[in-house]
Amino acid sequence: MVDERVAQLTANHPDADIRTAVADDCVVQAHPAVPLAIEEALRNAVDHTPDDTAVTVRVWEAADGTRCVDIEDTGQGIPPKEREALENVEETPLAHTEGLGLWMIYWTVTRSGGTVEFADNEPTGTVVRIRLPDQRDAGPISSGSASPTAGFAERD
């Protein structure tokens, strides 16, 4: 599914350089909109990355069995106000995101029992990590209430 979204995005943005490392055995049970959430994260990365650099997508299994999709860009990063609004899980007139894309990613992933994490990429940019439960451990898809986290530990 990730490879399909990357192929679709590069067809629409032929100048985009998207590199992938996708593990074959990462299967999840998730909300039907998860492909759209991954597409949105990819689109954000491509839109906010300088033309002469690449976006990197890694799909891997963490030591705890969760499946991870890391989308790494070298753009300007997600502004602190955007991250704060997502971390508070509630928008207010003073704390809100500029658009619906990050919210769509957050709600889709949490409804699948997963989490969304944000970290700074070195030297610039953002890493968006989408963690989804192992298919064998997935129970019914629920509304979820966990907030996205800023920063995360190195890959397991």
mmCIF file of the C-alpha atoms, coordinates in Angstrom:
data_MODEL
# 
_entry.id   MODEL 
# 
loop_
_atom_site.group_PDB 
_atom_site.id 
_atom_site.type_symbol 
_atom_site.label_atom_id 
_atom_site.label_alt_id 
_atom_site.label_comp_id 
_atom_site.label_asym_id 
_atom_site.label_entity_id 
_atom_site.label_seq_id 
_atom_site.pdbx_PDB_ins_code 
_atom_site.Cartn_x 
_atom_site.Cartn_y 
_atom_site.Cartn_z 
_atom_site.occupancy 
_atom_site.B_iso_or_equiv 
_atom_site.pdbx_formal_charge 
_atom_site.auth_seq_id 
_atom_site.auth_comp_id 
_atom_site.auth_asym_id 
_atom_site.auth_atom_id 
_atom_site.pdbx_PDB_model_num 
ATOM 1   C CA . MET A 1 1   ? 0.000   0.000   0.000   1.00 0.00 ? 1   MET A CA 1 
ATOM 2   C CA . VAL A 1 2   ? 2.849   2.423   0.777   1.00 0.00 ? 2   VAL A CA 1 
ATOM 3   C CA . ASP A 1 3   ? 4.546   1.650   -2.539  1.00 0.00 ? 3   ASP A CA 1 
ATOM 4   C CA . GLU A 1 4   ? 1.243   2.313   -4.341  1.00 0.00 ? 4   GLU A CA 1 
ATOM 5   C CA . ARG A 1 5   ? 0.873   5.711   -2.656  1.00 0.00 ? 5   ARG A CA 1 
ATOM 6   C CA . VAL A 1 6   ? 4.471   6.632   -3.477  1.00 0.00 ? 6   VAL A CA 1 
ATOM 7   C CA . ALA A 1 7   ? 3.959   5.615   -7.128  1.00 0.00 ? 7   ALA A CA 1 
ATOM 8   C CA . GLN A 1 8   ? 0.765   7.679   -7.322  1.00 0.00 ? 8   GLN A CA 1 
ATOM 9   C CA . LEU A 1 9   ? 2.443   10.718  -5.776  1.00 0.00 ? 9   LEU A CA 1 
ATOM 10  C CA . THR A 1 10  ? 5.497   10.528  -8.049  1.00 0.00 ? 10  THR A CA 1 
ATOM 11  C CA . ALA A 1 11  ? 3.196   10.223  -11.074 1.00 0.00 ? 11  ALA A CA 1 
ATOM 12  C CA . ASN A 1 12  ? 1.515   13.474  -10.009 1.00 0.00 ? 12  ASN A CA 1 
ATOM 13  C CA . HIS A 1 13  ? 4.831   15.110  -8.999  1.00 0.00 ? 13  HIS A CA 1 
ATOM 14  C CA . PRO A 1 14  ? 7.420   13.775  -11.479 1.00 0.00 ? 14  PRO A CA 1 
ATOM 15  C CA . ASP A 1 15  ? 10.172  15.957  -9.997  1.00 0.00 ? 15  ASP A CA 1 
ATOM 16  C CA . ALA A 1 16  ? 9.679   14.480  -6.519  1.00 0.00 ? 16  ALA A CA 1 
ATOM 17  C CA . ASP A 1 17  ? 12.484  12.216  -5.332  1.00 0.00 ? 17  ASP A CA 1 
ATOM 18  C CA . ILE A 1 18  ? 10.939  9.703   -2.929  1.00 0.00 ? 18  ILE A CA 1 
ATOM 19  C CA . ARG A 1 19  ? 13.107  6.872   -1.660  1.00 0.00 ? 19  ARG A CA 1 
ATOM 20  C CA . THR A 1 20  ? 11.593  3.846   0.017   1.00 0.00 ? 20  THR A CA 1 
ATOM 21  C CA . ALA A 1 21  ? 12.677  0.982   2.240   1.00 0.00 ? 21  ALA A CA 1 
ATOM 22  C CA . VAL A 1 22  ? 9.599   -1.162  2.770   1.00 0.00 ? 22  VAL A CA 1 
ATOM 23  C CA . ALA A 1 23  ? 9.597   -4.405  4.742   1.00 0.00 ? 23  ALA A CA 1 
ATOM 24  C CA . ASP A 1 24  ? 7.506   -7.058  2.997   1.00 0.00 ? 24  ASP A CA 1 
ATOM 25  C CA . ASP A 1 25  ? 5.932   -8.552  6.106   1.00 0.00 ? 25  ASP A CA 1 
ATOM 26  C CA . CYS A 1 26  ? 4.467   -5.415  7.721   1.00 0.00 ? 26  CYS A CA 1 
ATOM 27  C CA . VAL A 1 27  ? 0.728   -6.116  7.659   1.00 0.00 ? 27  VAL A CA 1 
ATOM 28  C CA . VAL A 1 28  ? -1.778  -4.250  9.789   1.00 0.00 ? 28  VAL A CA 1 
ATOM 29  C CA . GLN A 1 29  ? -5.479  -4.158  10.431  1.00 0.00 ? 29  GLN A CA 1 
ATOM 30  C CA . ALA A 1 30  ? -6.421  -0.510  10.186  1.00 0.00 ? 30  ALA A CA 1 
ATOM 31  C CA . HIS A 1 31  ? -9.109  2.018   9.417   1.00 0.00 ? 31  HIS A CA 1 
ATOM 32  C CA . PRO A 1 32  ? -9.897  2.091   5.671   1.00 0.00 ? 32  PRO A CA 1 
ATOM 33  C CA . ALA A 1 33  ? -8.651  5.692   5.494   1.00 0.00 ? 33  ALA A CA 1 
ATOM 34  C CA . VAL A 1 34  ? -5.077  4.835   6.596   1.00 0.00 ? 34  VAL A CA 1 
ATOM 35  C CA . PRO A 1 35  ? -3.856  4.841   2.959   1.00 0.00 ? 35  PRO A CA 1 
ATOM 36  C CA . LEU A 1 36  ? -5.204  8.396   2.650   1.00 0.00 ? 36  LEU A CA 1 
ATOM 37  C CA . ALA A 1 37  ? -3.464  9.401   5.882   1.00 0.00 ? 37  ALA A CA 1 
ATOM 38  C CA . ILE A 1 38  ? -0.162  8.046   4.570   1.00 0.00 ? 38  ILE A CA 1 
ATOM 39  C CA . GLU A 1 39  ? -0.759  9.800   1.255   1.00 0.00 ? 39  GLU A CA 1 
ATOM 40  C CA . GLU A 1 40  ? -1.388  13.070  3.116   1.00 0.00 ? 40  GLU A CA 1 
ATOM 41  C CA . ALA A 1 41  ? 1.831   12.695  5.120   1.00 0.00 ? 41  ALA A CA 1 
ATOM 42  C CA . LEU A 1 42  ? 3.735   11.959  1.901   1.00 0.00 ? 42  LEU A CA 1 
ATOM 43  C CA . ARG A 1 43  ? 2.165   14.923  0.113   1.00 0.00 ? 43  ARG A CA 1 
ATOM 44  C CA . ASN A 1 44  ? 3.064   17.224  3.007   1.00 0.00 ? 44  ASN A CA 1 
ATOM 45  C CA . ALA A 1 45  ? 6.651   15.986  2.904   1.00 0.00 ? 45  ALA A CA 1 
ATOM 46  C CA . VAL A 1 46  ? 6.941   16.487  -0.868  1.00 0.00 ? 46  VAL A CA 1 
ATOM 47  C CA . ASP A 1 47  ? 5.301   19.927  -0.732  1.00 0.00 ? 47  ASP A CA 1 
ATOM 48  C CA . HIS A 1 48  ? 7.615   21.149  2.033   1.00 0.00 ? 48  HIS A CA 1 
ATOM 49  C CA . THR A 1 49  ? 10.908  19.670  0.828   1.00 0.00 ? 49  THR A CA 1 
ATOM 50  C CA . PRO A 1 50  ? 13.318  21.610  -1.405  1.00 0.00 ? 50  PRO A CA 1 
ATOM 51  C CA . ASP A 1 51  ? 13.409  20.412  -5.015  1.00 0.00 ? 51  ASP A CA 1 
ATOM 52  C CA . ASP A 1 52  ? 16.990  19.200  -4.850  1.00 0.00 ? 52  ASP A CA 1 
ATOM 53  C CA . THR A 1 53  ? 16.470  16.809  -1.921  1.00 0.00 ? 53  THR A CA 1 
ATOM 54  C CA . ALA A 1 54  ? 14.636  13.544  -1.327  1.00 0.00 ? 54  ALA A CA 1 
ATOM 55  C CA . VAL A 1 55  ? 11.825  12.373  0.893   1.00 0.00 ? 55  VAL A CA 1 
ATOM 56  C CA . THR A 1 56  ? 12.547  9.028   2.524   1.00 0.00 ? 56  THR A CA 1 
ATOM 57  C CA . VAL A 1 57  ? 9.867   6.515   3.514   1.00 0.00 ? 57  VAL A CA 1 
ATOM 58  C CA . ARG A 1 58  ? 10.723  3.561   5.733   1.00 0.00 ? 58  ARG A CA 1 
ATOM 59  C CA . VAL A 1 59  ? 8.291   0.810   6.703   1.00 0.00 ? 59  VAL A CA 1 
ATOM 60  C CA . TRP A 1 60  ? 9.574   -1.442  9.455   1.00 0.00 ? 60  TRP A CA 1 
ATOM 61  C CA . GLU A 1 61  ? 8.592   -3.549  12.455  1.00 0.00 ? 61  GLU A CA 1 
ATOM 62  C CA . ALA A 1 62  ? 9.534   -2.280  15.911  1.00 0.00 ? 62  ALA A CA 1 
ATOM 63  C CA . ALA A 1 63  ? 10.756  -4.627  18.642  1.00 0.00 ? 63  ALA A CA 1 
ATOM 64  C CA . ASP A 1 64  ? 7.324   -4.443  20.311  1.00 0.00 ? 64  ASP A CA 1 
ATOM 65  C CA . GLY A 1 65  ? 5.627   -5.728  17.129  1.00 0.00 ? 65  GLY A CA 1 
ATOM 66  C CA . THR A 1 66  ? 4.109   -2.433  16.045  1.00 0.00 ? 66  THR A CA 1 
ATOM 67  C CA . ARG A 1 67  ? 4.452   -1.541  12.392  1.00 0.00 ? 67  ARG A CA 1 
ATOM 68  C CA . CYS A 1 68  ? 6.030   1.841   11.693  1.00 0.00 ? 68  CYS A CA 1 
ATOM 69  C CA . VAL A 1 69  ? 5.930   4.133   8.695   1.00 0.00 ? 69  VAL A CA 1 
ATOM 70  C CA . ASP A 1 70  ? 8.564   6.868   8.907   1.00 0.00 ? 70  ASP A CA 1 
ATOM 71  C CA . ILE A 1 71  ? 8.265   9.729   6.441   1.00 0.00 ? 71  ILE A CA 1 
ATOM 72  C CA . GLU A 1 72  ? 11.385  11.892  6.550   1.00 0.00 ? 72  GLU A CA 1 
ATOM 73  C CA . ASP A 1 73  ? 11.739  15.228  4.790   1.00 0.00 ? 73  ASP A CA 1 
ATOM 74  C CA . THR A 1 74  ? 14.306  18.013  4.778   1.00 0.00 ? 74  THR A CA 1 
ATOM 75  C CA . GLY A 1 75  ? 11.924  20.948  4.594   1.00 0.00 ? 75  GLY A CA 1 
ATOM 76  C CA . GLN A 1 76  ? 11.351  23.665  7.159   1.00 0.00 ? 76  GLN A CA 1 
ATOM 77  C CA . GLY A 1 77  ? 9.671   21.325  9.616   1.00 0.00 ? 77  GLY A CA 1 
ATOM 78  C CA . ILE A 1 78  ? 6.230   21.475  11.173  1.00 0.00 ? 78  ILE A CA 1 
ATOM 79  C CA . PRO A 1 79  ? 5.848   24.811  12.971  1.00 0.00 ? 79  PRO A CA 1 
ATOM 80  C CA . PRO A 1 80  ? 5.699   24.584  16.784  1.00 0.00 ? 80  PRO A CA 1 
ATOM 81  C CA . LYS A 1 81  ? 2.122   25.967  16.836  1.00 0.00 ? 81  LYS A CA 1 
ATOM 82  C CA . GLU A 1 82  ? 0.971   23.137  14.559  1.00 0.00 ? 82  GLU A CA 1 
ATOM 83  C CA . ARG A 1 83  ? 2.613   20.496  16.776  1.00 0.00 ? 83  ARG A CA 1 
ATOM 84  C CA . GLU A 1 84  ? 1.211   22.062  19.952  1.00 0.00 ? 84  GLU A CA 1 
ATOM 85  C CA . ALA A 1 85  ? -2.322  22.038  18.565  1.00 0.00 ? 85  ALA A CA 1 
ATOM 86  C CA . LEU A 1 86  ? -2.033  18.337  17.728  1.00 0.00 ? 86  LEU A CA 1 
ATOM 87  C CA . GLU A 1 87  ? -0.401  17.431  21.021  1.00 0.00 ? 87  GLU A CA 1 
ATOM 88  C CA . ASN A 1 88  ? -3.265  19.080  22.926  1.00 0.00 ? 88  ASN A CA 1 
ATOM 89  C CA . VAL A 1 89  ? -5.778  17.036  20.875  1.00 0.00 ? 89  VAL A CA 1 
ATOM 90  C CA . GLU A 1 90  ? -8.192  19.950  20.958  1.00 0.00 ? 90  GLU A CA 1 
ATOM 91  C CA . GLU A 1 91  ? -8.231  23.045  18.838  1.00 0.00 ? 91  GLU A CA 1 
ATOM 92  C CA . THR A 1 92  ? -9.023  26.404  20.350  1.00 0.00 ? 92  THR A CA 1 
ATOM 93  C CA . PRO A 1 93  ? -9.192  29.867  18.786  1.00 0.00 ? 93  PRO A CA 1 
ATOM 94  C CA . LEU A 1 94  ? -5.599  30.408  19.923  1.00 0.00 ? 94  LEU A CA 1 
ATOM 95  C CA . ALA A 1 95  ? -4.214  26.894  19.286  1.00 0.00 ? 95  ALA A CA 1 
ATOM 96  C CA . HIS A 1 96  ? -5.170  25.349  15.962  1.00 0.00 ? 96  HIS A CA 1 
ATOM 97  C CA . THR A 1 97  ? -3.614  23.946  12.816  1.00 0.00 ? 97  THR A CA 1 
ATOM 98  C CA . GLU A 1 98  ? -3.620  25.781  9.502   1.00 0.00 ? 98  GLU A CA 1 
ATOM 99  C CA . GLY A 1 99  ? -5.372  22.960  7.662   1.00 0.00 ? 99  GLY A CA 1 
ATOM 100 C CA . LEU A 1 100 ? -7.047  19.609  8.050   1.00 0.00 ? 100 LEU A CA 1 
ATOM 101 C CA . GLY A 1 101 ? -4.250  17.369  6.756   1.00 0.00 ? 101 GLY A CA 1 
ATOM 102 C CA . LEU A 1 102 ? -2.416  16.773  10.036  1.00 0.00 ? 102 LEU A CA 1 
ATOM 103 C CA . TRP A 1 103 ? -5.722  16.283  11.861  1.00 0.00 ? 103 TRP A CA 1 
ATOM 104 C CA . MET A 1 104 ? -6.849  13.738  9.262   1.00 0.00 ? 104 MET A CA 1 
ATOM 105 C CA . ILE A 1 105 ? -3.608  11.816  9.742   1.00 0.00 ? 105 ILE A CA 1 
ATOM 106 C CA . TYR A 1 106 ? -3.987  11.936  13.544  1.00 0.00 ? 106 TYR A CA 1 
ATOM 107 C CA . TRP A 1 107 ? -7.638  10.846  13.704  1.00 0.00 ? 107 TRP A CA 1 
ATOM 108 C CA . THR A 1 108 ? -7.267  8.088   11.119  1.00 0.00 ? 108 THR A CA 1 
ATOM 109 C CA . VAL A 1 109 ? -4.247  6.570   12.819  1.00 0.00 ? 109 VAL A CA 1 
ATOM 110 C CA . THR A 1 110 ? -5.690  6.788   16.346  1.00 0.00 ? 110 THR A CA 1 
ATOM 111 C CA . ARG A 1 111 ? -8.938  5.187   15.166  1.00 0.00 ? 111 ARG A CA 1 
ATOM 112 C CA . SER A 1 112 ? -6.756  2.294   14.041  1.00 0.00 ? 112 SER A CA 1 
ATOM 113 C CA . GLY A 1 113 ? -5.259  1.914   17.513  1.00 0.00 ? 113 GLY A CA 1 
ATOM 114 C CA . GLY A 1 114 ? -2.019  3.592   16.449  1.00 0.00 ? 114 GLY A CA 1 
ATOM 115 C CA . THR A 1 115 ? -0.086  6.726   17.215  1.00 0.00 ? 115 THR A CA 1 
ATOM 116 C CA . VAL A 1 116 ? 1.436   9.591   15.260  1.00 0.00 ? 116 VAL A CA 1 
ATOM 117 C CA . GLU A 1 117 ? 4.780   10.956  16.396  1.00 0.00 ? 117 GLU A CA 1 
ATOM 118 C CA . PHE A 1 118 ? 6.749   13.971  15.195  1.00 0.00 ? 118 PHE A CA 1 
ATOM 119 C CA . ALA A 1 119 ? 10.469  14.579  15.494  1.00 0.00 ? 119 ALA A CA 1 
ATOM 120 C CA . ASP A 1 120 ? 12.987  16.939  13.980  1.00 0.00 ? 120 ASP A CA 1 
ATOM 121 C CA . ASN A 1 121 ? 15.007  15.519  11.118  1.00 0.00 ? 121 ASN A CA 1 
ATOM 122 C CA . GLU A 1 122 ? 18.716  16.320  11.032  1.00 0.00 ? 122 GLU A CA 1 
ATOM 123 C CA . PRO A 1 123 ? 19.879  18.740  9.807   1.00 0.00 ? 123 PRO A CA 1 
ATOM 124 C CA . THR A 1 124 ? 16.438  20.129  8.880   1.00 0.00 ? 124 THR A CA 1 
ATOM 125 C CA . GLY A 1 125 ? 12.915  18.926  8.350   1.00 0.00 ? 125 GLY A CA 1 
ATOM 126 C CA . THR A 1 126 ? 10.537  16.562  10.041  1.00 0.00 ? 126 THR A CA 1 
ATOM 127 C CA . VAL A 1 127 ? 10.094  12.866  10.606  1.00 0.00 ? 127 VAL A CA 1 
ATOM 128 C CA . VAL A 1 128 ? 6.476   11.746  10.884  1.00 0.00 ? 128 VAL A CA 1 
ATOM 129 C CA . ARG A 1 129 ? 6.211   8.286   12.420  1.00 0.00 ? 129 ARG A CA 1 
ATOM 130 C CA . ILE A 1 130 ? 2.940   6.407   12.119  1.00 0.00 ? 130 ILE A CA 1 
ATOM 131 C CA . ARG A 1 131 ? 2.792   3.393   14.454  1.00 0.00 ? 131 ARG A CA 1 
ATOM 132 C CA . LEU A 1 132 ? 0.101   0.770   13.909  1.00 0.00 ? 132 LEU A CA 1 
ATOM 133 C CA . PRO A 1 133 ? -0.544  -2.403  15.897  1.00 0.00 ? 133 PRO A CA 1 
ATOM 134 C CA . ASP A 1 134 ? 0.479   -5.824  14.623  1.00 0.00 ? 134 ASP A CA 1 
ATOM 135 C CA . GLN A 1 135 ? -2.423  -7.391  12.712  1.00 0.00 ? 135 GLN A CA 1 
ATOM 136 C CA . ARG A 1 136 ? -2.454  -10.375 15.051  1.00 0.00 ? 136 ARG A CA 1 
ATOM 137 C CA . ASP A 1 137 ? -2.852  -8.103  18.091  1.00 0.00 ? 137 ASP A CA 1 
ATOM 138 C CA . ALA A 1 138 ? -5.402  -5.723  16.601  1.00 0.00 ? 138 ALA A CA 1 
ATOM 139 C CA . GLY A 1 139 ? -8.738  -5.682  18.304  1.00 0.00 ? 139 GLY A CA 1 
ATOM 140 C CA . PRO A 1 140 ? -11.757 -3.805  17.063  1.00 0.00 ? 140 PRO A CA 1 
ATOM 141 C CA . ILE A 1 141 ? -10.950 -0.404  15.643  1.00 0.00 ? 141 ILE A CA 1 
ATOM 142 C CA . SER A 1 142 ? -11.889 2.205   18.234  1.00 0.00 ? 142 SER A CA 1 
ATOM 143 C CA . SER A 1 143 ? -11.924 5.963   18.521  1.00 0.00 ? 143 SER A CA 1 
ATOM 144 C CA . GLY A 1 144 ? -8.599  6.079   20.366  1.00 0.00 ? 144 GLY A CA 1 
ATOM 145 C CA . SER A 1 145 ? -7.605  8.997   22.542  1.00 0.00 ? 145 SER A CA 1 
ATOM 146 C CA . ALA A 1 146 ? -3.837  9.097   22.580  1.00 0.00 ? 146 ALA A CA 1 
ATOM 147 C CA . SER A 1 147 ? -2.257  12.356  21.491  1.00 0.00 ? 147 SER A CA 1 
ATOM 148 C CA . PRO A 1 148 ? 0.597   12.473  19.023  1.00 0.00 ? 148 PRO A CA 1 
ATOM 149 C CA . THR A 1 149 ? 3.990   12.731  20.628  1.00 0.00 ? 149 THR A CA 1 
ATOM 150 C CA . ALA A 1 150 ? 6.788   15.108  19.807  1.00 0.00 ? 150 ALA A CA 1 
ATOM 151 C CA . GLY A 1 151 ? 10.095  13.381  19.374  1.00 0.00 ? 151 GLY A CA 1 
ATOM 152 C CA . PHE A 1 152 ? 10.732  9.681   19.683  1.00 0.00 ? 152 PHE A CA 1 
ATOM 153 C CA . ALA A 1 153 ? 13.449  7.213   20.461  1.00 0.00 ? 153 ALA A CA 1 
ATOM 154 C CA . GLU A 1 154 ? 15.676  5.803   17.780  1.00 0.00 ? 154 GLU A CA 1 
ATOM 155 C CA . ARG A 1 155 ? 14.335  2.903   15.736  1.00 0.00 ? 155 ARG A CA 1 
ATOM 156 C CA . ASP A 1 156 ? 14.094  -0.299  17.744  1.00 0.00 ? 156 ASP A CA 1 
# 
